[in-house]
């Protein structure tokens, strides 16, 4: 029996990534480097039998999806539930500024996400997990035994992988970072999840 495989792809580098600003559900455009990253990944994906594609409707993710699937013949569907965690008043601000003004929430955000309160007017990690896991479960059920590309965001992808592995939110910070335009491949079989590749950027070379 063919297994279901998820190809989880983070969007390419953006202007705010380069400036170390938090993006959340606001947007900044891909840099020339981000576009190049996506074009290189397109060449790698062309060799893989991907059958369908879903993307966050954030412009940076949608643009990445267009670039990485340019050599594939797949339908592309958008879903707002694949967006990045909403960061409220943090969106557009630099990491340095937030850390200086809200050190406790900043520490929780990165090191103990299960304690993060979302006092910035955005989402908690539990809210992110609930909405992103709901859409992934729907996608998996709609495309059994298929290879599915998912273009999303740094913390959304990390939280999804943590959830699919049946790990607690308290363990989320233990997973490595998800790099810009990286590829993570998950193999799903009979309820078991195996991480084949995590945050792979070998296509940069």
LINRAFEN-V448673 format. One record per residue. N is the residue number from 1. SS is DSSP state (@ for helix, = for strand, . for the rest). PSI is psi as a letter, one per 40 degrees, with the letter a starting at -180 (NA if undefined). D_LAST is the distance of its C-alpha to the last C-alpha in Angstrom with 2 decimals. Layout:
BEGIN
n=N ss=SS psi=PSI d_last=D_LAST
n=N ss=SS psi=PSI d_last=D_LAST
END
This chain:
BEGIN
n=1 ss=. psi=h d_last=34.17
n=2 ss=. psi=h d_last=30.77
n=3 ss=. psi=i d_last=29.24
n=4 ss== psi=h d_last=28.15
n=5 ss== psi=h d_last=24.46
n=6 ss== psi=h d_last=23.08
n=7 ss== psi=g d_last=19.52
n=8 ss== psi=h d_last=19.51
n=9 ss== psi=h d_last=17.08
n=10 ss== psi=i d_last=17.33
n=11 ss=. psi=i d_last=17.49
n=12 ss=. psi=i d_last=14.99
n=13 ss=. psi=h d_last=15.72
n=14 ss== psi=i d_last=19.26
n=15 ss=@ psi=d d_last=21.55
n=16 ss=@ psi=d d_last=23.39
n=17 ss=@ psi=d d_last=20.37
n=18 ss=@ psi=d d_last=19.67
n=19 ss=. psi=e d_last=23.42
n=20 ss=. psi=f d_last=23.67
n=21 ss== psi=i d_last=26.23
n=22 ss=. psi=h d_last=27.13
n=23 ss=. psi=d d_last=26.80
n=24 ss=. psi=b d_last=28.50
n=25 ss=. psi=e d_last=30.00
n=26 ss=. psi=i d_last=29.99
n=27 ss=. psi=i d_last=27.15
n=28 ss=. psi=i d_last=25.04
n=29 ss=. psi=i d_last=22.85
n=30 ss== psi=i d_last=19.09
n=31 ss=. psi=i d_last=17.74
n=32 ss=@ psi=d d_last=15.90
n=33 ss=@ psi=d d_last=12.74
n=34 ss=@ psi=d d_last=13.87
n=35 ss=@ psi=d d_last=14.48
n=36 ss=@ psi=d d_last=11.12
n=37 ss=@ psi=d d_last=9.62
n=38 ss=@ psi=d d_last=12.39
n=39 ss=@ psi=d d_last=11.99
n=40 ss=@ psi=d d_last=8.54
n=41 ss=@ psi=d d_last=10.28
n=42 ss=@ psi=d d_last=13.22
n=43 ss=@ psi=d d_last=11.84
n=44 ss=@ psi=d d_last=11.33
n=45 ss=@ psi=d d_last=14.76
n=46 ss=. psi=d d_last=16.40
n=47 ss=. psi=e d_last=16.53
n=48 ss=. psi=i d_last=18.30
n=49 ss=. psi=f d_last=22.04
n=50 ss=. psi=h d_last=22.13
n=51 ss=. psi=d d_last=25.70
n=52 ss== psi=i d_last=26.14
n=53 ss== psi=h d_last=24.53
n=54 ss== psi=i d_last=25.95
n=55 ss== psi=i d_last=24.87
n=56 ss=. psi=i d_last=26.30
n=57 ss=. psi=e d_last=28.37
n=58 ss=. psi=h d_last=26.97
n=59 ss=@ psi=d d_last=25.74
n=60 ss=@ psi=d d_last=22.26
n=61 ss=@ psi=d d_last=21.82
n=62 ss=@ psi=d d_last=23.56
n=63 ss=@ psi=d d_last=21.44
n=64 ss=@ psi=d d_last=18.24
n=65 ss=@ psi=d d_last=20.08
n=66 ss=@ psi=d d_last=20.98
n=67 ss=@ psi=d d_last=17.46
n=68 ss=@ psi=e d_last=15.90
n=69 ss=. psi=e d_last=19.01
n=70 ss=. psi=d d_last=19.41
n=71 ss=. psi=e d_last=18.96
n=72 ss=. psi=i d_last=21.17
n=73 ss=. psi=g d_last=24.95
n=74 ss=. psi=i d_last=25.76
n=75 ss=. psi=i d_last=28.23
n=76 ss== psi=h d_last=26.93
n=77 ss== psi=i d_last=29.29
n=78 ss== psi=i d_last=29.34
n=79 ss=. psi=h d_last=30.96
n=80 ss=@ psi=e d_last=31.75
n=81 ss=@ psi=e d_last=31.81
n=82 ss=@ psi=e d_last=28.00
n=83 ss=. psi=i d_last=28.02
n=84 ss=. psi=i d_last=27.05
n=85 ss=. psi=h d_last=29.88
n=86 ss=. psi=h d_last=32.46
n=87 ss=. psi=e d_last=32.76
n=88 ss=@ psi=b d_last=35.97
n=89 ss=@ psi=e d_last=36.76
n=90 ss=@ psi=e d_last=33.47
n=91 ss=. psi=h d_last=31.54
n=92 ss=. psi=e d_last=30.53
n=93 ss=. psi=i d_last=31.47
n=94 ss== psi=i d_last=29.35
n=95 ss=@ psi=d d_last=28.69
n=96 ss=@ psi=d d_last=30.76
n=97 ss=@ psi=d d_last=33.67
n=98 ss=@ psi=d d_last=33.83
n=99 ss=@ psi=d d_last=33.63
n=100 ss=@ psi=d d_last=36.45
n=101 ss=@ psi=d d_last=38.71
n=102 ss=. psi=g d_last=38.20
n=103 ss=@ psi=d d_last=37.12
n=104 ss=@ psi=d d_last=38.51
n=105 ss=@ psi=d d_last=36.94
n=106 ss=@ psi=d d_last=33.62
n=107 ss=@ psi=d d_last=33.77
n=108 ss=@ psi=d d_last=34.74
n=109 ss=@ psi=d d_last=31.96
n=110 ss=@ psi=d d_last=29.26
n=111 ss=@ psi=d d_last=31.20
n=112 ss=. psi=g d_last=33.99
n=113 ss=@ psi=d d_last=33.18
n=114 ss=@ psi=e d_last=36.25
n=115 ss=@ psi=e d_last=38.40
n=116 ss=. psi=h d_last=36.79
n=117 ss=. psi=e d_last=39.63
n=118 ss=. psi=f d_last=38.00
n=119 ss=. psi=e d_last=40.51
n=120 ss=. psi=e d_last=38.29
n=121 ss=. psi=e d_last=39.59
n=122 ss=. psi=a d_last=36.52
n=123 ss=. psi=i d_last=35.86
n=124 ss=. psi=i d_last=36.02
n=125 ss=@ psi=d d_last=33.38
n=126 ss=@ psi=d d_last=36.02
n=127 ss=@ psi=d d_last=36.32
n=128 ss=@ psi=d d_last=32.57
n=129 ss=@ psi=d d_last=32.59
n=130 ss=@ psi=d d_last=35.68
n=131 ss=@ psi=d d_last=34.49
n=132 ss=@ psi=d d_last=30.91
n=133 ss=@ psi=d d_last=32.14
n=134 ss=@ psi=d d_last=34.90
n=135 ss=@ psi=d d_last=32.65
n=136 ss=@ psi=d d_last=30.27
n=137 ss=@ psi=d d_last=33.37
n=138 ss=@ psi=d d_last=34.64
n=139 ss=@ psi=d d_last=31.45
n=140 ss=@ psi=d d_last=31.42
n=141 ss=@ psi=d d_last=35.10
n=142 ss=@ psi=d d_last=34.72
n=143 ss=. psi=g d_last=32.00
n=144 ss=. psi=i d_last=32.90
n=145 ss=. psi=f d_last=30.92
n=146 ss=. psi=i d_last=28.27
n=147 ss== psi=h d_last=24.52
n=148 ss== psi=h d_last=24.24
n=149 ss== psi=h d_last=21.46
n=150 ss== psi=h d_last=22.39
n=151 ss== psi=h d_last=20.86
n=152 ss== psi=a d_last=22.24
n=153 ss=. psi=i d_last=21.91
n=154 ss=@ psi=c d_last=21.06
n=155 ss=@ psi=d d_last=24.52
n=156 ss=@ psi=d d_last=25.60
n=157 ss=@ psi=d d_last=22.88
n=158 ss=@ psi=d d_last=23.53
n=159 ss=@ psi=d d_last=27.25
n=160 ss=@ psi=d d_last=27.05
n=161 ss=@ psi=d d_last=25.29
n=162 ss=@ psi=d d_last=27.85
n=163 ss=@ psi=d d_last=30.65
n=164 ss=@ psi=d d_last=29.65
n=165 ss=. psi=e d_last=29.60
n=166 ss=. psi=f d_last=33.12
n=167 ss=. psi=i d_last=32.44
n=168 ss=. psi=i d_last=34.55
n=169 ss=@ psi=d d_last=33.42
n=170 ss=@ psi=e d_last=34.39
n=171 ss=@ psi=e d_last=31.45
n=172 ss=@ psi=d d_last=28.84
n=173 ss=@ psi=e d_last=27.84
n=174 ss=@ psi=d d_last=27.03
n=175 ss=. psi=i d_last=23.95
n=176 ss=. psi=i d_last=20.63
n=177 ss=. psi=i d_last=19.39
n=178 ss=. psi=h d_last=17.59
n=179 ss=. psi=i d_last=14.57
n=180 ss=. psi=h d_last=14.19
n=181 ss=. psi=f d_last=13.00
n=182 ss=. psi=i d_last=12.54
n=183 ss== psi=h d_last=13.96
n=184 ss== psi=h d_last=16.96
n=185 ss== psi=h d_last=18.94
n=186 ss== psi=h d_last=22.65
n=187 ss== psi=h d_last=25.03
n=188 ss== psi=h d_last=28.63
n=189 ss== psi=h d_last=31.54
n=190 ss=. psi=f d_last=35.20
n=191 ss=. psi=e d_last=34.65
n=192 ss== psi=i d_last=32.12
n=193 ss== psi=h d_last=28.59
n=194 ss== psi=h d_last=25.76
n=195 ss== psi=h d_last=22.37
n=196 ss== psi=d d_last=19.99
n=197 ss== psi=h d_last=16.76
n=198 ss== psi=h d_last=16.86
n=199 ss== psi=f d_last=14.58
n=200 ss== psi=h d_last=11.41
n=201 ss=. psi=f d_last=8.21
n=202 ss=@ psi=d d_last=5.95
n=203 ss=@ psi=e d_last=5.33
n=204 ss=@ psi=d d_last=3.80
n=205 ss=. psi=NA d_last=0.00
END
